[in-house]
């Protein structure tokens, strides 16, 4: 299948995802993505989504019938077999490369092609060689007007049957030469991919486009898109997964790596962008750690897919404070700071993050995907209270803890009584954690196993600050499928089956490729129809392109 068809499929996936949302408006999404990139780009078209009726658009000819009542520009002619047109006055620079894109459809199906003919003042009509159908399609083209122009018009073909209605929406026009500079303009295909980072491939006014620092656009990788889209189905969940990035201050390479990963995630319409912890190196003072985290999360905020970030043992910078003997609560990236930086900015995405209302700073949450009937549960396996110990030092931390791995009762109760409770049949859960539960947190693992077997489990712990005493019964649960546990921490790739549950570990992304500096991520497709868990490994090459390491692909299955 051709790449433009893959892009169409990605757009359809994004459109379906956004259409199912009940908590994010178009304005919210536009505001979210308006923060993207480093170069300002202006949409020359005013009111290109017709949210303000026909304001900004030229009055139609007298023989045209026009309506914007349904949020589209609907135009028809009932008097003759001829063309329909829509026009807006726009100042156009001579010899500039102009990118024009829009959605179009018609009211009738045709046995012959009906072409849309964008017209830029000072430049002749140019037919787009794609037939208009009764469903919206995205059209785009590049023009280079030989002389200055004064308007942009979209025209249907001149042989429309009487009574045909044409529909237009989400109209874009960008002066690429003014935006990127002469000789640096992206191609049409690059523009199409670039615009996929925006809802409906459209923004109003000034938007930002991602760059790699030298005015060449970071665009989605075609090979990655092709491979991932081919694996997907109506009941699959696609995840862009990274772990153990250990991002350090002033890491320009790492910054570009995150840019590339998010751009690729947006291009395929990924269902989830997941990080399973140690997103930072943690060897910095609090002010530097906050700055490092801000730079990373600024990239994640560009994602049009839901984002979930698991807390790792390096993410609270207690390694640094302990090493310097300043292990004080006030110097640590604590649980409240983690919530405000790594959870709250993503909590109202179009698939909501659900947290424990009684323990909002707990660092654990879940996201539901109703179509696939998959719940992704993100645990906090560094669930320590931030308390001052003897002499003002931090009582618990990633490096100086004396109690081993612990999870407090509030998280156990929420996981067992909320996250793992289902009254509907057919649901499955994915458990995302930083460390392997069976090895490091066996009591939580026993809870997961009890859920999967519709049995009960009792947990106890007499350790001060971590006391546990509870019994959880899953006998009456209507769903009990555990699809997989996904984790990192050990900086290796591994997978196994424990207690009938698929456990998948991802290598440190600092070690994902043999080249240095190295980075990588896995694309994961979970298919509920055939119970497969497929991963593909990607890394950023030194020339800025995405490279595939097929030797690290995994084609796994999961069963009850």
Secondary structure, DSSP 8 states (H G I E B T S, - for coil): --HHHHHHHHHHHHHHHHHT-SS--HHHHHHHHTT-SSEEEE--SSSTT-TTTTTTS----TT-EEE-TTSSEEEE-SSSS---EEEEEEEE-TT-EEEEEEEEEESS--SS----EEEETTS--EE-SS---SS-EEEEEEEE-SS-EEEEEEE--S---TT-EEEEEEEEEEEHHHHH-TT----HHHHHHHHTTSGGG--SSEEEE-B-SSS-B----HHHHHHHHHH--TTEEEEEEE----B-TT-HHHHHHHHHHHHHHHHHT-SEEEE-S--B---S-HHHHHHHHHHHHHHHTT-SSEEEE---TTTT-HHHHHHTT---GGGS--HHHHIIIIIGGGTTSSS-EE--TT-GGGS-EEEEETTTTEEEEE--S------B-GGG-BSS-TTT-SS-S---HHHHHHIIIIIT--SSSS-EEEEE-SS-HHHH-HHHHHHHHHHHTT-EEEEEE--TT--EEEEEE-TT-S--EEEEEEE-SSSS-EEEEETTEEEEE---GGGSSSSSS--EEEEEEEETTTTEEEEEEEEE-TTS-EEE-GGG-EEEE---
